[in-house]
Amino acid sequence: MTEEPPLLTSPAEGTPPVVATASEFARAVERLAAGSGPIAIDAERASGIRYGQRAFLVQVRRASAGTFLFDSEALGTLADLNGAFGDDEWVIHSATQDLPCLQERGMRPAALFDTELAARLLGWEKFGLAAVAERALGVRLAKEHSAVDWSVRPLPEDWLDYAALDVEVLLPMRAVLKQELIDSGKWEYARQEFEHLLSFAPKHHAEPWRRTQGLSKLKSRKDIAKVRELWRARDSMASESDIAPSRILRDRELIALSLSRVRSSDDILSLWPKLSRAESARLFRAYRKAARLTTEELPRRQEASDGLRSPLSRTDIRERTAALKAAIAVRAEDMEIPHDVLLQPAAVKALAARPGVDVPGFLADHGARAWQIELCAPVLERALESLPEDSAEG
């Protein structure tokens, strides 16, 4: 029977105090600036509890300076850390998750190493922080605090241990992962990906209400309008109260309300008694506003496209997409890299709809990195050439 790896329960240097005042922050910045080498960084949010995705605690560790836990809600901006870190590398697990909330606190890296992305490039099937720590370092991390409300104060001691341990493992994980990337011939791929991440920004949605789960099942423009107005009302209420919108009504409840035939706020309250009278009144006003819209004021059934209409039929696009995805899947298996890391699925889908284009140039225009183009363009070109001429020409 295989012995289970040891469970890390407390930081090696003890639980660091939370930095919550300007004077404490200034001293921490000085200590970090005096250090050298890469910096491990993590952030804790209150997803599903508070409005938005802001960081309530930011953990930082530099081997030569120690671990620091910053109460980012109390401190506001953490921008002074940028100068303390200079051009040294930030080590983050799943940078696309943490960079937006770090940027919101004024933090912007000059160089990055993403331990999750490194594990995926190596073809590791499990790439969560705990899984990577166990495989790379032979230790286990407790993850029972990953979904707690990090906005509460004071933070319990065991939560602080958990937070400190998350950054304590990042630097030794980086060393193992980088060596494996070098040994497997994938370090250049990783280097390009990490450089690309420096310009990462979350996707902006012109009509965020269209992300409501279940919206695609609605056929009536009037019902879609109700979802739009209800979503906007819910979002305003959530922002004002600093709670997650789902704590007012979940998406499926928003869809159900749009399909209902309520005639008053009391009807809404009878269906969802968890709402306050004020909340049900605001939702009913939004519902009634949508019901009174003219045909010209109703939203489209689908979000506006980028204006580039494909000359191909839907059948041709489906066939081309299937052929391109199959080619990428084979290449991904050969390289032991997940297909969505080897090349973004959106780029594959876009290429399928645009016949007669220069494949390498098209991929570059859609954000593919040089290593992705080098590995994928030839197999995509061959896949397109193998298609029947009527399909390839549209």
N, C-alpha and C positions, 0 to 999 in steps of 0.2 A: 504494500500500500504506500503510495507516494505521500511523503510528509508535506503538510501544508506550509507555505512560506510564512514567516513571522509577520504578525500584524503590528504596524506602527500605531502607537496610541498617544505619544506625546513627542514634541519637538526635541531634538538632541540637546539643544541649548536652553530648554525650558520655554514656557509660554511667554512670548514678548508682550509688553503692555500695549494697549491701543493708543495710537497717536491721534489726539483729538483737538489739540490747541495749536495756535500759531507758533508759540515758542517751542513746543515739542516738535512740531513739523520742521522748523528751522534747524534744530539740532540734528534731526534725522537726515535732512538734506545734506548737511555738512559731513556726516559720517559716511553717507553713501557716495558723496563726491570724492572723499578721500580714498575710497576703495578702487578696485580695478577688476576687469573681467566682465563676463556676461551677467545679466540681471534676470532673475526669475520673477515673473509677474503673473498674478491671478486676480480675479475680481469676483465678488459675490453680489448677486442681485436679489431681488425679491419678486421674481417672475410669477405671475398668476396671483400676486397679492397686492403689489403697488402698481400705480400707473407708470407705464413706460418701462425702460430697461436700464435705468441708471444704476451705477455701482454704489453700494452702501458700505462696502469694505474693499479696500485694495491691498493685496499682500505683495510685498517686495522682499527679495532676498538677493544679496550679493555675498559671495563666499568670504570676501575680505572685510565685510561690514556687518553681516548678520541679517536677521529677519526683522521686518517692520510691518505692522498692521495699521493701515491708515483709515481712520473714520472719514471717508470721503464726503459723507453727507454733512458732517460738522465742519470740515475744512473747506468744502466747496471746490476750489481749483487745486490741482496737484501739479500745475505746470512747472513749478520750480524743479521738479524731479528731472525734467528734460535736460536741464543744464548739468545736473549732477551726474547723469548717465553719459552725457556727451555722445560720441558715435558708437559706443559699445552696444553689443547685441542684446536684445530683449528675448527671453525665452518664454514662450506662451504656449499653453496647450489649447488648440482650437482658436486661433487668433481671430477668425471671423466672428466668433461669439463675443470675445472680450474687447476687441479694438473699438467698436462703436461706443461702449460705455466708458472706456478709458479716454477716448477722444473727447467725450462730453465733459470729462474732468480736466481737460487741457493737456493730456499726455499723448505724445506722438513719437514713435520710435524712429531711430535712424537706421537700424538694422534689426532683423528678426530671425528667429528660429522657431518654427511651429512643430512641437513634438508630436501632435496628432497627425499632421500632414506628413511628417517624416515617417511615422509608422505606416501610414497608408501607402506611401511610395514604396516602402519595403514589402508591401503585400501582406502585412499583418491583418488577420481577420478581425481581431479585437483591438480597437484603438482608443477606447476611453482612457482617461487618466489612470484609473486604478489598474486596468488591464495592461497598459504599457509599463507602468511601474513594476508590476509583478513579473512581466516577461524580461524587462531590461535590468531590473535591480534585484529581483527575487524577494520582494517585500509586498505586503498587502496594505491597502489603504481602506479605512472605514469610510463609507460614502453615505451614511444615514442622514447627514446634515446637508446634503446637496440641494434639497428643495425647501429648506426652512425659511422663515421670514427674517432675512438679514437686516431688516429695517428696525428691529426691536433694539432697545437699549435699556440696561447694559446687555452686552452679548454674553451668553453663558461661557464658562471656561472651556468646556469640552468643544464648543463651536470654534473657539479661538485656536484650540489645538488642531482641529481639523483644517482650519484655514492656513495655519502656519505650515502644516505638513504638506499641503498641496504645493507650496513653492519650495519646500525643502528637498523634494525629490526631483524637481525639474532640472537642475543643473547636472546632477549625475546621469539622469536620463538622456540629456542632450549629448553628453560625451559618448554614451553607448550608441545612440542612434546615429550620430555623425559618423562614427567609425564604420558602422554597418552600411551606411549610405556610400561611403568611400569604397569599402570592400566589394559592394555589389555593382559598382560603376554608376550609381545613381546620384552621386553628390551634385553633379552639375544640374541635374533636373531639379533637385531640392533648392539649390542656390537660386535658380531662376524663379522658382515658385515663391521663395521667401522674399525676394526682391519685389516681385509683383504684389505681394501682400501689403507692402508699404503704402500703396495707393488705394487700398481697399476702402470702400464706403458701402454701407448697406443700400440695397436697391430702393430707389424712390418710386412710390406708386402714386400716380396722378389721381387715381380713384381708389384709395385704400379700402373703402367699404366693399369693393368687389371681391375682396379676399374672404368675405364671410363664408364660412363653410356651409354648403348646401345651396348656395345661391344659384349654381349652375342648373339646379333642378327646376327652377322657376321659369315659366314660359311667358307669363303675362308681364308686360312692361309696367303695369300699374302695381303689381306685387313687388317687382324689382325696385320701383320707386319707394315703396313703403320700407323695404329693407334699407335703402340709402338713407332715408330720413330718420328711421329708428336707430341706425348705426351712428349717425351724426349726433343724435340726442344722447345716446348711451355714452359715446366717447366724451362729449362735453361734461356729462355728469361724472364720469370716472376721473377725468382730469381735475375737476374742481374738488373732488373728494380724495384724490390721490389713492385710488384703488384700481385694481385691474378691471377692465370692462366686463370680463366674464363673471365677476362677482355681483354685477347688477343683473345681467341676463347673459346666458351662454349663447353662442351663435345659433344653435338649434332652436333655442327659445325665441330668438329674434326672428328666425324664419317662420316658426309657428305663429308668432304674433302677426307677422305680415300676411299670413294666409287666413287668419281668423276674421271674424266679422264683428269685432267689438264695436259697441256704440257709445261707450263712456269709459272714463278712467276707472270707474268701479268695476267694469267688466274685466279690465286688465288686472286689477287688484285681486279679483276673485280667482283668476287663472294663476297668478303668481303672487301669493300672499307674502312672499319674502320682501316684496317691494314696499317702499314707503308710499304714502299718499302723494307726496311731492314728486317722487319718481314716476309713479303711474300716470300722474297728470301730465308730466313733460313728455312721456312716451306717447300718450294719447294725442297730444297736440301735434307731435311729429307724424303720427299715423294719419290724423285728419288732414294735415297739410299735404301729404302724398296723395290722399284720396281725392283732393280737389284740384290736382294738377291737370292742365290741358294736355292733349295728345302731343303737342309740340314741346311741352316741358318735360315729358317723360324721358328717362334715360334710355340709352340704347340697350339692346339685350346683351351685347358683348362690348368689352373695352375697345376703344379705338386702336387700330393697328398703326404700325410705323409708316404706313402709306406705300410700302413696297408690295405690290400685288404680284404673285407668282403667275407666270404664263402657263403653268402646268395644272392639270386637273388634280382633284383630291386623290384619285386613285393612283396617279403617277407619283404624287408626292409620298403617299404611303409606301409604295413599292421602293422608291429611291431611299426613303428613310430606313426601311427594313434592311436594305442591302448595305447601307452605310453603317448602321448600328451593328450588323453582323460582322462587318470587316473590322470595326473597332474592337468588338468583343474578342475576336481571334487575336488581334494584336495585343490587347490588354492581357490576355491569358499568357501569351508568349513572354511578355515583359514582367509578368507578376505584379501588375499595377492595376488597381480598380479602373474600370472603363471610364467612370466619371472624373477620375483624376487624370487619366491619360488624355482625355479631351472632353470639354464641357458638352453635355448632351444638347444644350441650346444651339451650339455651333453646328453640330451634326444635323439637327433638324432644319436650321436655316440654310445650310448648304444643299440639303435635299430639295428645297423649294426654288433654288436658283440655278437653272441649267446654264452650261456654257461659261462658267466663271473660272478664273485662275484659282485653283484650289489653295495653294500656299498663301497667295495674297488675300483670298477671302478669309482664311483662318486667322491671318494676322489682323485683319480689320475687325474680326470678332473677338479679339483679345487673347488668342492662343499665343503661348510662349514659343520661343525658337525650338526648344527641345520637343514640344508637342507637334509642331509643324514638321520637323525632321522625321519623327516616328510615324506620324499619321497621314500626312499628305500623300505619300506614294500608295498606301493601301486604299485610301479613299479614291484616288484617281483610278486605280485598277478596278475598284468596285463599280464606279460610274461607267467605265469603258465596257464592263461586262453586261450592262443592262441592255435590253432590246432597244434598237435605235428609235422606235416610235416613243418609248418611254423616256429615253434620254433627251430627245428633242422636244418632247411635249406635244 
